[in-house]
Amino acid sequence: MGCDFRARCLAHVAVLLHTPCRPVGETTVGHVIAFEDQTTQEKTPCLVVDAEAFAANVKAMAQVLPGLRLRPHVKAFKCTELARKLAANGHTAFTCATLSEVAGMIHAGLGADLLLANETLNVEQMRDVVALPGRVTIAVDSPETIAAAAAAGVTEVLIDVNVGLPRCGCPPGQAGVLADVARAAGLTVRGVMGYEGHLMMVQDRVEKTEKVSDSMALLAQAAADVGTDFISAGGTGTFDTNTVATEIQAGSYALMDTHYATLESPFVQAIWLEATIISVNTESGYVVADSGLKSMGMDHGNPAWAHGKVWFCSDEHVTMAPADMSHWSVGDRVRLEPAHIDPTIAKHERMWFIENGAATEWPVDLRHW
Ligand SMILES: Cc1ncc(COP(=O)(O)O)c(C=O)c1O
């Protein structure tokens, strides 16, 4: 064993000394990648998006919700290059969670119809955003948020209704009154929205359909009270069970994560966190890669690895037990499936879009608030 290790060391040093540049498929220490299907040569940790898997998700969604039946939520991917591909596919209206996302979409020429599906009291930032050349609708759920929107020069609002998730949204019975308050403040009430986030992960389809239907009955009544037939709701977990909303606000479906992958759905994993193995412990049967919890959202747990078990993540490390230790060496690259893409992507400045073997940089340009 000692001898093997010494020979391996000498071989690597020889490779390093005699390799002037790095050919495709080799890592910086000269080990030829044979096991992980596809990897890049970008600095790790980095996000990589597979063009084919992404296209399959876009197609699967458009078959159920074509064009404006879907209002993709940009908070999931925070990237105007990705949004541009959705717009080219007919989804030209978008949902945003922050005013920065709204501004970034307008600056990217994607501001035809943006919904801020979130409450804000930031009059100054709202004023800046509505001065840009785009159509912006803001969610409101109280006299205070209505007053802020009016003070900022917003022209169109949606009444946000609580449909069961204890988050924003007025009680369903108050939607009509709030719409009157908004109109009295000079605002146009475009419709209602309600996010049934508490039902996204219901696994049983029959149960989910019933619960979504009950939740959306509240929103439909609120819409009637407001006097509108514009109903915005839904997400990746309810995209095909919510039949009441006139548009669905799904975003995660485009790239997916292991959390949503537990649901039965047509969507496939299209994004990975690529990392480099920086240490191998053959005796104890684990490898360590250079991607820890500072490079991924951990609220839904550890990432998954197709070639073994993820033991744990620390700040800059992930420790994993490969199914077959003999496949892995220091310098190999691995691809991890994030458990929750929204916070994972928000930690990165870019993603690499991999199409026909070439990597194109997609800035994560809608980050921050
Ligand atoms: C207001 C709102 N709409 C829709 C969604 C659905 O997004 P996704 O498709 O990523 O689940 C979310 C997710 O949190 C949300 O907050």
The ligand as a Gaussian input file, in Angstrom:
#p B3LYP/6-31G(d) Opt

LIG

0 1
 C      -45.554000      33.741000      -4.548000
 C      -44.997000      32.467000      -5.091000
 N      -45.511000      31.977000      -6.223000
 C      -45.081000      30.831000      -6.767000
 C      -44.056000      30.110000      -6.174000
 C      -43.684000      28.806000      -6.804000
 O      -42.408000      28.676000      -7.218000
 P      -41.789000      27.241000      -7.530000
 O      -42.262000      26.818000      -8.847000
 O      -40.345000      27.510000      -7.497000
 O      -42.226000      26.326000      -6.465000
 C      -43.479000      30.579000      -5.001000
 C      -42.421000      29.817000      -4.336000
 O      -42.044000      30.007000      -3.213000
 C      -43.960000      31.787000      -4.441000
 O      -43.451000      32.278000      -3.304000

